[in-house]
Each structure stands twice: as C-alpha cells, then as structure tokens.
Amino acid sequence: MKWYEREIKEVEEMTRSHFTDGLPEEEAAKRLKQFGYNKLDEGETVPAFFLFLAQFKDFMVIVLLVATLISGLLGEYIDAITIILIVLLNGVLGFIQERKAEKSLAALKELSAPQMMILREGEWKKVPSVEVVAGDIVKFTSGDRIGADIRIIEAKGLRIEESALTGESVPVQKTEAVLSGEDLSIGDQENMAFMGTMVTQGSGIGVIVATGMKTEMGKIAHLLQSAETMITPLQHKLEQLGKILILVALLLTALVVVIGVYQGHDAYIMFLAGVSLAVAAIPEGLPAIVTVALALGVQRMIKRKAIVRKLPAVETLGCASVICSDKTGTLTQNKMTVTNLWSGGKTWGVSGTGYEPKGDFFVNAKKVDLKTEKTVQQLLTFGALCNNAKIITSEVKEGLLGKTKLRYAIDGDPTEGALVVCAEKAGITRRVLENDYKIVEEFPFESTRKMMSVIVERKKDGKRFVVTKGAPDILLRKSKQILWEERYQSLTPQKEKAVTQSIDSLASQALRTIAIAYKEIEPNANLSSAEAVENNLTFIGLQGMIDPPRPEVKASILECRDAGIKTIMITGDHIITAKAIATQLMILPTHGKIMDGKTLAKMSVAELEEVVDDIYVYARVSPEHKLKIVKALQAKGHIVAMTGDGVNDAPAIKAANIGVAMGITGTDVAKEASSLVLSDDNFATIKAAIKEGRNIYDNIRKFIRYMLASNVGEILVMLFAMMLGMPLPLVAIQILWINLVTDGLPAMALGLDQAESDVMRRKPRHPMENVFARGLAWKIVSRGFMIGVVTLIAFWLTLTQDPDNLMRAQSVAFATLVMAQLIHVFDCRSEHSVFHRNPFQNIYLVLAVISSTALMLIVMYFPPLQPVFHTVGLNVREWLLVLSMASIPTIALAGFHLFKRK
C-alpha cells in the first residue's frame, strides 16, 4: 500500500480510524487479537541440543572419529583422547558461533519503541508499543523512537533520523502533505514515519498504518530470516580434501597389506602396519591446525582493530573479489562539514574536516584573514545564530602514557552542527554570540516553508533582526536586497542569476547548500507568524557542505584494486552526491556505471547479472536492493564482502560471503549479522583483513603441503619395500610417532608464518579453486616420492652392509624419514623454493624443528624407549648417510626450480 499517495481523509477511512477521539478500547482489543502484537517474529529456533549435535555432521569430523577408533584399537589411547578433544572443541566453537547468529533478530526487536503515546477514546495515554494496532492515532516528539509505520497527519518542524533504514545520517524533514511519484524510496516518503527511526526535532501526530512484520523493519526481519548463510570456500575445500584422503588412504593401505601378506609377511604385523599407514595418511590434525591458524589470525586482526566473530571469515575475506560498501560512515566520516562559502560574488574555501573547530579560509587557494572580510563574518555569525546545535567536548586518554586529547561531537542536527563548527573556525563561538545577542523568538524549520528563522536582539543597541536560513531558491524569492561587495544592493535579475549559478556550481560538487538572509525590524514588529517576518530579506550568501570521505579510504581502495578487488559503493544518497564521492575516492572509473534504486527495482536478479560487473555505484537503494546486488554478484561467481552499519545492511551482510559491520556507528543488528566487525569503523582495516585472510589460506596450504608430502613419503617407502620384496623399513609405532610428533610441531609453526611479499599483488583466488591448485599437487607428490625413495635407499644401503641387523636399518630409515621431513618444512614456506625466503625469519618454525629433532634423538638414544620404538643409536657414518639422503628431496628439487627460473 502506497500510503504516501493518500489524502488524510482517505487514510482515516482506509484504517477505519477516528482522528478526533482515536480508537475505542474494544475495537483496539479486537484488532490486536485479529492481527497480533506489534513485534517482530523470531522464526523457528533450533533447540540447543540439536544445534550442538549438528556440529558433528561434518565429513572431516567423521574422519576424525574413525581415526579415534583406529588409534584406540592400536592402544594409542593418548592419541585417541587428543582427537576426541579436538572434535569436541570444534563442536563447541561451531555451536557458540551459530547461537550468536540467532541474536540478530533479538537485536532488531530492541529497535522498536518500548512505549508510545496514543489516542484512545478521546484521551492521550502511554501504551506498550507491542499493543498498538493499525488505526491508532499516535503523538511523537523530539527524542522519541518511532514504534510502528505511521502516516503523518500533522507535522510541526518535524525531523526524523532514518539512518537505521536508509543509511543516511541527515535527518529528513517531514510533512503531512500528499506526495506523488511512482515507487518512492523510503528516504523520499516525507509524510511517513517508520519503525525503528528516531525523532530529532519538532513534533508530529500520525495514524499507524502497519505493525509488526508488515512494517518496513518487519520486511528486513523477514529478509534476515530468509537470507541464506553461505558455506565458506575453506569449509568446502576441507570437505573435499577429507574425501580424497580417505579414499587414497584406504586404497594404498589395502595395497600394502595385500602385497605384504602375499609375500609371506605375518598377517597381524601387516594389519598393524596397514592401520598405522591409514592413520598416517589421514592428517587428523588438519581441523585443529586450521582452527589454530584462524585463531592466531583473529588475534592479529584484533590488534589491527578488526574483531572476527566467525573463524572462517578471515580466510573468506582473503579471497573476496568484491567489496560492497555503504557510503555514510564507512567511506565517509559521517560528519557534515562546510567546505565552501559564497557571498557577494566571491567564493571562499574552508579547510578542516570533522567537528574540531580548526581550519583556515582561502580565496583562490590563498589563505585569508577573515577579520577584514566583514561579509563572510556576517554569513557565519547569522548561520550560527539561527541554529540549535552545540559543539560538545570531552577528554579522552590515548596511548600507554595516557595523554589527554579533546574529542568533539555535535549535539543537534548534523547540518546545523556544520554551520556552528564553521563559525567557530573563524572565532565566532557560542559564548561570543550569547554575549552579543539574545534570542527573542524562533520559528522552527518546516518542509512547507523550507526555512527556519529566529528573531534576535543585539544587546549593545537593542536593535532587532530576523535571521533566516533555508533552501537557497526559497530565500532568493523572499529577498529584495543582496549583500554584494560589502554593500547592500538591489537584488537585480543579473545578481539573482549570479546567485543561481553559484548554487548550481556548489550542487555539481555534491555540496548541500544552505542560504542565509536577514533584515532589521522594529521593536514592536508583528511576530505572530513566520510568514509575517520572512519577507523583504537581505540575501547574505551560501554555505556548501558535504559528508567528507575518510582520508585513509582512497589509498585502501587503490590497494584493493591492486589486489584485484573491486569496490562498489551502495548508498541511499542522490546520484549527484554518490558520483562525486565515488569519483573523489577513485571507486568510479571512466567506464564505470551508476544505477539508481528505481531502475534496480524493475530488474530481476537474472537481468542484473548481465550488467552487474559494469556498475560501481548504486544510489537511492533500499534493503531489498542491497540483497539483490549481493545475489547477482554471487551468481556471477564473486566472493562478496558487504560492509555497512545500519539495520538496512543486515540482510545483505548475512547473505554475503562475509559481512563486515562498523563497530562504533554500527547497529547491534548489523554487528550480530556480520562475520567481521571493524572496531575503528575504518575502511582501511578491511585491507589489513584481506592481507591476513590471504596469508592464513597460504599457511593452510603450506600445512597441507607439508603433512601430505610427509604422509606420501611414509606410504611410498612401505609400498616400494613390499613391491621389492624387502623387509618392513618401519614398524607401526615408528609410523605413528612420526605422524603425531614430527609432523605436529612444525605444522603448528607454519600456521604462524609471515605473509609473502607479493601477497597483496595477486589476484583473488577463484571461488571454486581446488585446494591443490597452482602446482600444490605436484609439489606434494614429487617431494613425497623423493622422501620415500631416499628413505628406502638409506634403509637398503644399511641393510646390505649388515643383513642380520634389521633394527639398525629400520633406525636409519626412521631417522632419514624424520630429517627429510624437517628439512622439507622450510621448503613449504614459499610458493617458489626454499632459497626464496630467509629460513630463520619464522623463529617458531626453527624452534619446532629443533624440538622435533631432540624428540627423535631421545627415542633413539634413551635406553628405556629403544625397545618400545625398535631403535638403536647410530654412528657418525650412518648419520652422514641420513643427513645427505634427507637433504636430497628439498635441495635437489629447489635447485632444479631455481635453474628453470634462470
């Protein structure tokens, strides 16, 4: 229903309401029973127990449980207990994350007003907002939160801040007048007040036209319920890897057992060896290492002002190909700032952004002293006088030394705040104005007049003035004179044209223009109405303002572009403003296109898909539009990151591959729906998150490369020995020990590895890229093959020299396999070769390798452990054989790679 198009009388009839007396209590109770309470549905909730059980359906978790059973059968109870603890830890973490997601709707519910002032049976009374019904007459004033969707029937200087719905922080002037226009966006429906928005100025009366899930806020709640949660690329790859590993492990293990038994080896010994190889082939540490790598990444992210709510989010952001960003407060500072002044044919530039009253004034890029500029002083003085905003300062401590710094904020309308700040930059403070002038009367801003006026009395001589600010075109019509070159002159058509050209020039820069005018009046002048005083004014000039971009955002956007990531700006602002900001931030290239909400609304997701790659800016959009944009981008194969801060962003944040919410200005709804929260509201933090995400994925690939190459080496040394009719080079306990101890510590240390130098100069990974892509499979097989071969050669050489001492030959094979893996781990740090990076850069890896070497030596030289692990101490010649053979896989293949590059 387009309530904004309906006459007030028509609205009264359609809602079956009574504007003079309100609804009878009996009728209200009847409607409440029929249509339900004015609250948002939470949807069906899954019982906590079933939600917890659902965490164990993952394929890799099933693989872990099988590994636990096998370890238990082998008597490796410590290993079995460790794996069970890993499974439970993963389950608890997943359970906590999913329960957090359920808070999204709870946070949304809190935006509804707790009580509303309504008219029932001729009396105004406060009623809980959940009990109001369509047709109730409601009264609201400054500071009230709107508790339902309302058609306004009376507005007195009414302004409502709708950023929770539209994303725009500038309060909207409201009216009771009928509006025309097809499919007006929420921000353009000036005779409507919506649930969850806040009254910032004036008062109003209206009739409730929608409650609960039928409100605009309710539609968002429905979108939030229906928005699908995407599976992350990492989860997909792990599931894929688990299936491959289980298949390979079973085939190779069965092959080793069958060949061994066929060649006459003891069936029980071969079964134990086969089961040990199965445990070795499945890297049961994978989910644990991934969790640790992600958790460590999260800790680093916190230091960079980003709070990760869902562990896989860091990795997902690392492969994001598109960032959809809300403009207000994310790309811009959310602080309206005057940047240009115009008066009497002259233009001044104003430096300084934000609410701190520091800045300079310029003419033709030359700094000027305003003490000699009386015209502009009058423009700033009257702009600050016709104003209710105040600058508020508070002291905050920064850094370890607790250095005190002043923080500035605005109490009042952001537009009025911008005028006050600009005046204070010129030394015209609130204290100075209060000493010089006294406010006699005020006529608040109204949408019908599009202006605000105050009657002031100058204390030194008792003279009274009407000071007016408002829409430039309106004030121009109300003026008879103009202050031109510091003289009062008639407002001739030529001068009127000059003013109009200046208004157009400021508007083309996406500046919002406010005009200032005044006139002197007699002490006994008629002050009965605004119309009585707002005429025959003297036009002083214009102040142009904008919500300026954050200074660090442009560099971040360019760095994201270098990393192959497209930034899209989504805003409720008008196209001219959106285009200016996007061009300034270099979001909009020369070939880039802009689309508005009306055009977007008429398109299906499929139609949008065809053009979505060409569009860089979306203007005048609603929550449904944002969700459509995200879905169209995802359908084109993009990994989409959606940033935002308002309630309107929440459905798209949830539907995106990764949702990024603002921590300071962000609503609870946006935060609860997100995967990542920026505690400093800084777009630049996303760049750090992307770098961290890419590094974490690289580290996980390093871990997979190291673990699987090691496992391939273990399987192949056994398989080749069986095929050649040789004795077993390793016993079951040695295979398990290598798999659990040697692999574990260095693999953990790889999760702490620093990013490679080119990590932010690569294009994003393709969303469907296989985890073994970019040569990883070849590296695993080639290194694993070489590790297996050199271990077998070392075993064979030792056995031929002393055929009766199988344990010595197995000890040599054991040491060779361990050392080959520990040398190979340094090769895994680089996508290129072991020579590409400083091996001592990752001190944790160096310590892990030393620890694993020490543990190997204890097993080989500590007498009580020698019979358990079937080992003996080696002599110097045997150690030379072990180290020379162990170095071959890494050094030889790295040398070949280096030669090929040259």
Summary of the structure (lengths in Angstrom):
residues: 902
radius of gyration: 35.8
end to end distance: 71.0
largest distance: 124.2
contacts: 3197
relative contact order: 0.09
helix: 51%
strand: 20%
